[in-house]
Amino acid sequence: MRARWKVCAGVAAVLGVALGCGDSNLLSGLADENSTQAKLEKAQVALDTGDCQTALTLFGEIQAADATNVAHRLDLSAAHLCAAGFDAQAFIAVAAAFGTSTVPSTQVFEEIANQAVTAINASWPTELAAAETLLAANLAAVPPTAYNGDPDAAFNLAVVEAVKAVLTISDILNYVNGVVDCLATQGSTAFTDCQISAANVASIVDALEDANGVLLNLGVTSEIRDAINTVLTDLNTVDGNAADSVTCADLQAYLTIQGFNLTGVTCVP
């Protein structure tokens, strides 16, 4: 897993801390083990190997020592995604496959949930909230604005908002490894297993709209933007009326088209 996504020359690109838009290689000339450079290397290795807690600790120390550094905020937010149980590289791979028509629009959301959700951790809402705090200047704005107006922070913020929608649905459905399991006990206590409320639907749609809006304002062409926009558009039009609000029935219809088995999943007020 790479620690950050950066927008280089107007094109969204996935880069790790060892690479950058004109950055020097951070792994060269390694200094003592307590140096920032050494911690960056260790943190990146931890993130790559799924040691989310070590990545959080080391990236957290680095960010705390230089709180306004955008790159450090991106790195720490990636560690929070890891701790939430989300594989951002798998998400990017699915978006890339969608961009080449390898994954059709009727499967793209299911593929993201199937490939990118590695676990439904109880702490994921807290982890995503921490990532939002690092990346956003104003979450209440429509769409949200990025820290210091930075385009890299904006791109990462859009990813986090999309992840929020994916994890909300995965948590409610107990969906891991391609299976909806209404009898499983996992995830955040904020959700009731296999019961979709109107508030849940609104939260999912809001997160997708925020992600899409941030990327639209950023003006960056990428497969991630195309995938998010397609999910949002198809969800809005699943009932044949793009002008009305998305309902639980709409969400169920959309997820069924995507290939989810929703046996036992119900709508509640």
C-alpha positions as a Markdown table, in Angstrom:
| # | Residue | x | y | z |
|---|---|---|---|---|
| 1 | Met | 0.0 | 0.0 | 0.0 |
| 2 | Arg | 1.4 | 3.4 | -0.9 |
| 3 | Ala | 1.2 | 6.1 | 1.6 |
| 4 | Arg | -0.2 | 8.9 | -0.5 |
| 5 | Trp | -1.8 | 9.9 | -3.8 |
| 6 | Lys | -0.4 | 13.0 | -5.5 |
| 7 | Val | -1.6 | 15.1 | -8.4 |
| 8 | Cys | 1.3 | 15.6 | -10.8 |
| 9 | Ala | 1.1 | 17.8 | -13.8 |
| 10 | Gly | -2.7 | 17.8 | -13.7 |
| 11 | Val | -3.0 | 14.0 | -13.7 |
| 12 | Ala | -3.8 | 12.0 | -10.6 |
| 13 | Ala | -1.1 | 9.5 | -9.9 |
| 14 | Val | -0.5 | 6.9 | -7.2 |
| 15 | Leu | 2.9 | 7.4 | -5.6 |
| 16 | Gly | 4.6 | 6.3 | -2.4 |
| 17 | Val | 6.8 | 8.3 | -0.1 |
| 18 | Ala | 9.9 | 7.1 | -2.0 |
| 19 | Leu | 8.6 | 8.9 | -5.1 |
| 20 | Gly | 7.0 | 12.3 | -5.7 |
| 21 | Cys | 6.4 | 15.2 | -8.1 |
| 22 | Gly | 10.0 | 16.2 | -8.3 |
| 23 | Asp | 10.8 | 15.0 | -4.7 |
| 24 | Ser | 14.1 | 13.4 | -3.9 |
| 25 | Asn | 14.2 | 9.8 | -3.1 |
| 26 | Leu | 13.5 | 9.6 | 0.6 |
| 27 | Leu | 15.2 | 6.3 | 1.0 |
| 28 | Ser | 18.6 | 7.5 | -0.1 |
| 29 | Gly | 21.2 | 8.6 | 2.4 |
| 30 | Leu | 19.4 | 7.0 | 5.3 |
| 31 | Ala | 20.4 | 8.7 | 8.6 |
| 32 | Asp | 20.1 | 7.4 | 12.2 |
| 33 | Glu | 17.1 | 5.4 | 13.2 |
| 34 | Asn | 15.4 | 8.3 | 14.9 |
| 35 | Ser | 15.6 | 10.7 | 12.0 |
| 36 | Thr | 12.6 | 11.7 | 10.0 |
| 37 | Gln | 13.9 | 10.0 | 7.0 |
| 38 | Ala | 14.4 | 6.7 | 8.8 |
| 39 | Lys | 11.0 | 6.9 | 10.3 |
| 40 | Leu | 9.5 | 7.5 | 6.9 |
| 41 | Glu | 11.2 | 4.4 | 5.6 |
| 42 | Lys | 10.0 | 2.2 | 8.5 |
| 43 | Ala | 6.5 | 3.7 | 8.3 |
| 44 | Gln | 6.2 | 2.9 | 4.6 |
| 45 | Val | 7.4 | -0.6 | 5.1 |
| 46 | Ala | 4.8 | -1.0 | 7.8 |
| 47 | Leu | 2.1 | 0.3 | 5.6 |
| 48 | Asp | 3.2 | -2.0 | 2.7 |
| 49 | Thr | 3.1 | -5.0 | 4.9 |
| 50 | Gly | -0.3 | -4.2 | 6.6 |
| 51 | Asp | 1.2 | -3.2 | 10.0 |
| 52 | Cys | -1.3 | -0.4 | 10.3 |
| 53 | Gln | -0.5 | 0.4 | 14.0 |
| 54 | Thr | 3.2 | 0.9 | 13.4 |
| 55 | Ala | 2.4 | 3.0 | 10.4 |
| 56 | Leu | 0.0 | 5.1 | 12.4 |
| 57 | Thr | 2.6 | 5.6 | 15.2 |
| 58 | Leu | 5.5 | 6.5 | 13.0 |
| 59 | Phe | 3.6 | 8.7 | 10.5 |
| 60 | Gly | 1.8 | 10.3 | 13.5 |
| 61 | Glu | 5.1 | 11.2 | 15.1 |
| 62 | Ile | 6.3 | 12.7 | 11.8 |
| 63 | Gln | 3.1 | 14.7 | 11.3 |
| 64 | Ala | 3.1 | 16.0 | 14.8 |
| 65 | Ala | 6.6 | 17.4 | 14.4 |
| 66 | Asp | 5.6 | 19.3 | 11.3 |
| 67 | Ala | 1.9 | 19.7 | 11.5 |
| 68 | Thr | 1.4 | 21.9 | 8.5 |
| 69 | Asn | 3.3 | 19.7 | 6.1 |
| 70 | Val | 0.8 | 18.4 | 3.5 |
| 71 | Ala | 2.8 | 15.3 | 2.5 |
| 72 | His | 2.9 | 14.2 | 6.2 |
| 73 | Arg | -0.9 | 14.6 | 6.4 |
| 74 | Leu | -1.3 | 12.5 | 3.3 |
| 75 | Asp | 0.9 | 9.7 | 4.8 |
| 76 | Leu | -0.9 | 9.7 | 8.1 |
| 77 | Ser | -4.3 | 9.6 | 6.4 |
| 78 | Ala | -3.3 | 6.6 | 4.4 |
| 79 | Ala | -2.3 | 4.8 | 7.7 |
| 80 | His | -5.8 | 5.6 | 9.0 |
| 81 | Leu | -7.3 | 4.0 | 5.9 |
| 82 | Cys | -5.2 | 0.9 | 6.6 |
| 83 | Ala | -6.4 | 0.8 | 10.2 |
| 84 | Ala | -10.0 | 1.1 | 9.0 |
| 85 | Gly | -9.6 | -2.1 | 7.1 |
| 86 | Phe | -9.5 | -0.6 | 3.6 |
| 87 | Asp | -6.9 | -1.5 | 0.9 |
| 88 | Ala | -6.6 | 1.7 | -1.1 |
| 89 | Gln | -4.3 | 0.1 | -3.7 |
| 90 | Ala | -7.0 | -2.5 | -4.4 |
| 91 | Phe | -9.5 | 0.3 | -4.8 |
| 92 | Ile | -7.3 | 2.1 | -7.3 |
| 93 | Ala | -6.7 | -1.2 | -9.2 |
| 94 | Val | -10.5 | -1.7 | -9.5 |
| 95 | Ala | -10.9 | 1.9 | -10.7 |
| 96 | Ala | -8.2 | 1.3 | -13.3 |
| 97 | Ala | -9.8 | -1.9 | -14.5 |
| 98 | Phe | -13.1 | 0.0 | -14.8 |
| 99 | Gly | -11.3 | 2.6 | -16.9 |
| 100 | Thr | -10.2 | 0.0 | -19.3 |
| 101 | Ser | -13.7 | -1.7 | -19.4 |
| 102 | Thr | -12.3 | -4.8 | -17.7 |
| 103 | Val | -14.8 | -4.2 | -14.9 |
| 104 | Pro | -18.2 | -3.1 | -16.2 |
| 105 | Ser | -20.4 | -0.4 | -14.5 |
| 106 | Thr | -22.8 | -3.2 | -13.3 |
| 107 | Gln | -20.0 | -4.6 | -11.2 |
| 108 | Val | -17.7 | -1.8 | -10.2 |
| 109 | Phe | -19.1 | -1.1 | -6.7 |
| 110 | Glu | -19.2 | -4.8 | -5.8 |
| 111 | Glu | -15.7 | -5.2 | -7.0 |
| 112 | Ile | -14.5 | -2.3 | -4.9 |
| 113 | Ala | -16.2 | -3.7 | -1.8 |
| 114 | Asn | -15.0 | -7.2 | -2.6 |
| 115 | Gln | -11.4 | -6.4 | -3.4 |
| 116 | Ala | -10.7 | -3.3 | -1.2 |
| 117 | Val | -12.4 | -4.1 | 2.1 |
| 118 | Thr | -10.0 | -6.3 | 4.0 |
| 119 | Ala | -11.8 | -6.2 | 7.3 |
| 120 | Ile | -14.7 | -4.4 | 8.9 |
| 121 | Asn | -13.1 | -3.0 | 12.0 |
| 122 | Ala | -15.2 | -1.4 | 14.7 |
| 123 | Ser | -13.0 | 1.7 | 14.7 |
| 124 | Trp | -13.3 | 2.5 | 11.0 |
| 125 | Pro | -15.6 | 5.5 | 11.5 |
| 126 | Thr | -13.1 | 7.0 | 13.9 |
| 127 | Glu | -10.2 | 6.3 | 11.5 |
| 128 | Leu | -11.9 | 7.9 | 8.6 |
| 129 | Ala | -12.9 | 10.9 | 10.7 |
| 130 | Ala | -9.2 | 11.3 | 11.6 |
| 131 | Ala | -8.2 | 11.2 | 8.0 |
| 132 | Glu | -10.9 | 13.8 | 7.1 |
| 133 | Thr | -9.5 | 16.1 | 9.8 |
| 134 | Leu | -6.0 | 15.8 | 8.3 |
| 135 | Leu | -7.2 | 16.5 | 4.8 |
| 136 | Ala | -10.1 | 18.9 | 5.0 |
| 137 | Ala | -10.3 | 22.6 | 5.7 |
| 138 | Asn | -14.1 | 22.6 | 5.9 |
| 139 | Leu | -16.1 | 19.4 | 5.8 |
| 140 | Ala | -19.4 | 21.2 | 6.1 |
| 141 | Ala | -18.8 | 23.0 | 2.7 |
| 142 | Val | -20.5 | 21.5 | -0.3 |
| 143 | Pro | -18.4 | 19.9 | -1.5 |
| 144 | Pro | -15.8 | 19.9 | 1.3 |
| 145 | Thr | -12.7 | 22.0 | 0.8 |
| 146 | Ala | -9.1 | 20.7 | 1.2 |
| 147 | Tyr | -6.5 | 21.6 | 3.8 |
| 148 | Asn | -4.8 | 24.8 | 2.6 |
| 149 | Gly | -6.5 | 24.4 | -0.8 |
| 150 | Asp | -3.9 | 21.8 | -1.6 |
| 151 | Pro | -4.8 | 19.6 | -4.7 |
| 152 | Asp | -3.1 | 16.5 | -3.3 |
| 153 | Ala | -5.1 | 16.9 | -0.1 |
| 154 | Ala | -8.2 | 17.3 | -2.1 |
| 155 | Phe | -7.7 | 14.2 | -4.1 |
| 156 | Asn | -7.0 | 12.1 | -1.0 |
| 157 | Leu | -10.0 | 13.7 | 0.7 |
| 158 | Ala | -12.2 | 12.5 | -2.2 |
| 159 | Val | -10.8 | 9.0 | -1.8 |
| 160 | Val | -11.6 | 9.0 | 1.9 |
| 161 | Glu | -15.2 | 10.2 | 1.2 |
| 162 | Ala | -15.7 | 7.4 | -1.3 |
| 163 | Val | -14.3 | 4.9 | 1.2 |
| 164 | Lys | -16.8 | 6.1 | 3.7 |
| 165 | Ala | -19.7 | 5.1 | 1.4 |
| 166 | Val | -18.1 | 1.7 | 0.7 |
| 167 | Leu | -17.4 | 0.9 | 4.3 |
| 168 | Thr | -20.9 | 2.0 | 5.4 |
| 169 | Ile | -22.5 | -0.5 | 3.0 |
| 170 | Ser | -20.0 | -3.2 | 3.8 |
| 171 | Asp | -20.6 | -2.8 | 7.5 |
| 172 | Ile | -24.4 | -2.9 | 7.3 |
| 173 | Leu | -24.3 | -6.0 | 5.1 |
| 174 | Asn | -21.3 | -7.6 | 6.9 |
| 175 | Tyr | -19.9 | -8.0 | 3.5 |
| 176 | Val | -16.4 | -9.5 | 3.4 |
| 177 | Asn | -14.8 | -11.8 | 0.8 |
| 178 | Gly | -17.8 | -11.6 | -1.5 |
| 179 | Val | -20.5 | -12.7 | 1.0 |
| 180 | Val | -23.3 | -10.9 | 2.8 |
| 181 | Asp | -23.6 | -12.4 | 6.2 |
| 182 | Cys | -26.5 | -11.1 | 8.3 |
| 183 | Leu | -25.6 | -13.3 | 11.2 |
| 184 | Ala | -22.1 | -12.1 | 11.6 |
| 185 | Thr | -21.1 | -9.6 | 14.4 |
| 186 | Gln | -18.5 | -7.2 | 13.2 |
| 187 | Gly | -18.0 | -3.5 | 12.5 |
| 188 | Ser | -19.2 | -0.4 | 14.2 |
| 189 | Thr | -22.0 | -0.4 | 16.7 |
| 190 | Ala | -23.4 | 2.6 | 14.9 |
| 191 | Phe | -25.0 | 0.2 | 12.4 |
| 192 | Thr | -27.6 | -2.6 | 12.7 |
| 193 | Asp | -26.7 | -5.7 | 10.7 |
| 194 | Cys | -28.6 | -6.0 | 7.5 |
| 195 | Gln | -31.0 | -3.1 | 8.3 |
| 196 | Ile | -30.7 | -0.1 | 6.0 |
| 197 | Ser | -32.1 | 3.1 | 7.5 |
| 198 | Ala | -33.0 | 6.3 | 5.6 |
| 199 | Ala | -30.2 | 8.0 | 7.5 |
| 200 | Asn | -27.8 | 5.3 | 6.2 |
| 201 | Val | -28.9 | 5.9 | 2.7 |
| 202 | Ala | -28.5 | 9.7 | 3.0 |
| 203 | Ser | -25.0 | 9.2 | 4.5 |
| 204 | Ile | -23.9 | 7.0 | 1.6 |
| 205 | Val | -25.2 | 9.4 | -1.0 |
| 206 | Asp | -23.7 | 12.4 | 0.7 |
| 207 | Ala | -20.3 | 10.7 | 0.9 |
| 208 | Leu | -20.4 | 9.8 | -2.8 |
| 209 | Glu | -21.6 | 13.3 | -3.7 |
| 210 | Asp | -18.8 | 14.9 | -1.6 |
| 211 | Ala | -16.2 | 12.7 | -3.3 |
| 212 | Asn | -17.5 | 13.4 | -6.8 |
| 213 | Gly | -17.8 | 17.2 | -6.1 |
| 214 | Val | -14.2 | 17.4 | -4.7 |
| 215 | Leu | -12.8 | 15.7 | -7.8 |
| 216 | Leu | -15.0 | 17.8 | -10.1 |
| 217 | Asn | -13.7 | 21.0 | -8.6 |
| 218 | Leu | -10.2 | 19.7 | -8.7 |
| 219 | Gly | -10.5 | 19.3 | -12.5 |
| 220 | Val | -8.4 | 16.1 | -12.6 |
| 221 | Thr | -9.1 | 13.3 | -15.0 |
| 222 | Ser | -8.7 | 9.9 | -13.4 |
| 223 | Glu | -10.2 | 6.5 | -13.3 |
| 224 | Ile | -11.1 | 7.0 | -9.6 |
| 225 | Arg | -13.2 | 10.0 | -10.5 |
| 226 | Asp | -14.9 | 8.1 | -13.4 |
| 227 | Ala | -15.7 | 5.2 | -11.1 |
| 228 | Ile | -17.1 | 7.3 | -8.3 |
| 229 | Asn | -19.2 | 9.4 | -10.8 |
| 230 | Thr | -20.5 | 6.2 | -12.4 |
| 231 | Val | -21.6 | 4.7 | -9.0 |
| 232 | Leu | -23.3 | 7.9 | -8.0 |
| 233 | Thr | -25.1 | 8.3 | -11.4 |
| 234 | Asp | -26.3 | 4.7 | -11.6 |
| 235 | Leu | -27.5 | 4.9 | -8.0 |
| 236 | Asn | -29.4 | 8.1 | -8.7 |
| 237 | Thr | -31.0 | 6.7 | -11.9 |
| 238 | Val | -31.7 | 3.1 | -10.8 |
| 239 | Asp | -35.5 | 3.8 | -10.4 |
| 240 | Gly | -35.6 | 5.6 | -13.8 |
| 241 | Asn | -35.9 | 9.1 | -12.2 |
| 242 | Ala | -32.6 | 11.0 | -11.6 |
| 243 | Ala | -34.4 | 13.9 | -10.1 |
| 244 | Asp | -35.8 | 12.2 | -7.0 |
| 245 | Ser | -34.0 | 11.3 | -3.8 |
| 246 | Val | -32.3 | 8.0 | -3.4 |
| 247 | Thr | -34.3 | 5.7 | -1.2 |
| 248 | Cys | -33.5 | 2.4 | 0.6 |
| 249 | Ala | -35.4 | 0.6 | -2.2 |
| 250 | Asp | -33.2 | 2.3 | -4.7 |
| 251 | Leu | -30.0 | 1.3 | -2.9 |
| 252 | Gln | -31.3 | -2.3 | -2.6 |
| 253 | Ala | -32.0 | -2.4 | -6.4 |
| 254 | Tyr | -28.6 | -0.9 | -7.2 |
| 255 | Leu | -26.8 | -3.4 | -5.0 |
| 256 | Thr | -28.7 | -6.3 | -6.4 |
| 257 | Ile | -27.7 | -5.2 | -9.9 |
| 258 | Gln | -24.1 | -5.1 | -8.7 |
| 259 | Gly | -24.3 | -8.7 | -7.6 |
| 260 | Phe | -24.9 | -8.5 | -3.9 |
| 261 | Asn | -27.2 | -11.2 | -2.4 |
| 262 | Leu | -29.5 | -9.2 | -0.2 |
| 263 | Thr | -31.5 | -12.0 | 1.3 |
| 264 | Gly | -32.4 | -11.0 | 4.8 |
| 265 | Val | -31.5 | -7.3 | 4.2 |
| 266 | Thr | -34.4 | -5.0 | 5.1 |
| 267 | Cys | -35.3 | -1.3 | 5.0 |
| 268 | Val | -36.1 | 0.5 | 8.2 |
| 269 | Pro | -37.2 | 4.1 | 9.0 |
